[in-house]
Amino acid sequence: FRLAVVQLQVSSDKANNLSKVRRLVKEAAGQGSKVVLLPECFNSPYGTSFFSKYAEKIPGESTQMLSEVAKENKLHLVGSIPEEDSGKLYNTCAVFGPEGELILKHRKIHLFDIDVPGKIRFQESETLSPGNSLSTFDTFCRVGVGICYDMRFAELAQLYNRKCQLLVYPGAFNMMTGPAHWELLQRAALDNQMYVATASPARDEAASYVAWGHSTVVNGEVIAKAGHEESIIYADILQYLADIRQQIPISSQRRDDLYAVTAMQQGSG
C-alpha cells in the first residue's frame, strides 16, 4: 500500500492549518495513498505556551475534520493534537479509518523534558500529562504509534516489533536534536525489522520552536525524505518483512533466558 507523509507548514491560525490538511490529504489520496501521516500538533504551533490555547476535546473541531477527510478520501489518517480531557492536557495522536471512525487515541508516553545548558530547555511536563499505554491499529498491516520523544525509547519499538510491520511517529525534533539524531533514530529500527515513518512540521525560522523538518520513511535504508519546506513524501510499503525476519531471525534468537522487555499496559485499536 502507499503511505503518504504530510510535512505541513503549521501556523498560529488553526483554521488555516485545518484547511491545508484537507487540501494536502486530498492531494495525497489522488496519488494513491491509503494511509496518511500528519505532523505532531498539526493544528497548533509547537510549544508549552500554546498547548492550552489550542487544546481540544476528542471529538472536537480538529478531529471532526480528520474524520471527514478520512471518510471523503477512503483512507487511514493519523495526526497529533493537544488534547484536553478532565482538566488535563495530553499530546494525543488520533487515528481515523476510511469510514471516518475513530480507531484509537495514542497519548504521548514519554514527555520531552530536556535541559542542555546554553542551548535548549524544554519541559513538556510543565503543561502535559503522559499517556500510559501502547497503541496499535490494523490496516494493510499492523501499525504501532508513538509521538516524537517516544522514538528515543528502544523498548517501545521492541514491543511493537512483536506485532507490527510499520511504526509511525508524528514528531517535531528541533534544530539541535534534528541534525544529530532524527534520521539515525529511525534507521536504528533496522534492528526491529520494521518500516518507520516520521512526520515533522515544515521549518518556520520565525517560530519560537524551530522544527528540523525532514520527514522520513525508512526500512533500514531511507526510502523517502522531505527537505525542510512544506511537502508530501510517498513510500510504497511492501510485504517482504516476513522474509527478512526469516532470513535474519532476531526474534527467535533473542536470549529471553537472560533479558526481556515486557509491557505492563497495552492498548490497541
Sequence and secondary structure as in RCSB ss.txt:
>XXXX:A:sequence
FRLAVVQLQVSSDKANNLSKVRRLVKEAAGQGSKVVLLPECFNSPYGTSFFSKYAEKIPGESTQMLSEVAKENKL
HLVGSIPEEDSGKLYNTCAVFGPEGELILKHRKIHLFDIDVPGKIRFQESETLSPGNSLSTFDTFCRVGVGICYD
MRFAELAQLYNRKCQLLVYPGAFNMMTGPAHWELLQRAALDNQMYVATASPARDEAASYVAWGHSTVVNGEVIAK
AGHEESIIYADILQYLADIRQQIPISSQRRDDLYAVTAMQQGSG
>XXXX:A:secstr
 EEEEEE    S HHHHHHHHHHHHHHHHHTTEEEEE  TTTTS SSHHHHHHH B SSSHHHHHHHHHHHHHTS
EEEEEEEEEETTEEEEEEEEE TTS EEEEEE SS  EEEETTTEEEEGGGT     SBEEEESSSEEEE  GGG
GG HHHHHHHHTT SEEEEE   BTTHIIIIIHHHHHGGGGGT EEEEE     TTSSS B    EEESSSEEEE
  SSSEEEEEE  S HHHHHHHS HHHHS TTT     S B   
